[in-house]
């Protein structure tokens, strides 16, 4: 009954599992979400999402999109990258080399953090360097969105215990797997807020790249439910 669950890993396998309520993705379970089936498939476009804003840290995820049925898609992440204190050109060349290694150089689209267009005081905007190395024609930024909405979308794709996940990760993606298990909500005066802890490198580089990838797949975002409106004493609320 508890095979693959956090409780089972802790109580049956004696693993040290983070159980704090501050953990942002407690529903992430390697037994459910990590599978060799997430490896790259021929015939599907290969895309990479890169978190390369103004921080010293850069992360990237390679992903594909599979059609589950007429209404649902599966996001499969099959490779990841992380490095710190390197130039944008170094990161771009390393990502290009890893693309050749994991998918024979196939790359149909590159999505950068919208912050990559900002020029820093130490050099040109990151976007220009990545586009020059990876290809101007295929390089763009992922759709802008609120961070919390992007994190909610990731959570929805992970699915509950009774739902087949719409997000799967290849075992080679240890950076992303560890980030799922450590990404935290902010704690303030003993209260856990529905905000990400900031900063929390390197986990945020993986998760930010992932929410960028999810936003590419679902650019419409989450559908907001209409708020109920009531009339009381002649006033509309």
C-alpha positions, 0 to 999 in steps of 0.5 A: 500500500505504501510502496513508493510513497514518502511514508513508505520510504521513511518507515519501510526503507528507513530513508531520511525523508524531509517531512517539513510542511515547507517542502513545496512538492511533497507529492513528488515521488521518485517511484512515480515520477522518475522512469527510463520511459522519459528518455528522448523519443525520435520524431518528437521535437527536442526543446531546452528551457534555460534559467539564465537571468542575472544570478551567478547560477544557470540551470537547464532542462531538456524536454519533450511533449507527448500526447496522452489523449485528446485532452492531456499531454505528458511533459518528459524531462530527459536531461538537466544541467547546472553550473555556477560562476561561468560566462554565458558563452561557457554555459551555452557551449556546455549546453550545446555539447550536452545536446550532442551527447544526449540527443545527437545534437537535435534541438528544435527550440531554446527557451530562456528566462525573460530576465535573460534580456536584461543587460548587467553591469559586467557584460552583455545580456545573456540572451545574445550569447545563448542565441549566438551559440545555440541559434538565433532562429530557435531562441526565444524567451518562455512566456512571462507569468507569475511565479506562484502560478507556474509552481501551481502548474508544476504541482498539477502535472505531478498529479495526486496518488490516484492520477497518472502523472503528466510529468515524468523525469529520466533517472539521469536528471539528478539535479532536477530530482534533488531540487524537487525534494528540497525546494521550499516555501518561505518561513517567516516568524514560524509561519509557512508562507505560500511563497518560495524561499528566496534565494535557494540555489541551486534548486530554484534553477531547476524548478524555474527552468521547469516552470518555464518549460511547463508554461511553453506547453501550457501558455494559457496557464491555469484557468481562473475560476470566476469569483462569486459575487453577492449583493448585501444591503444593496451593495455588490461584493 
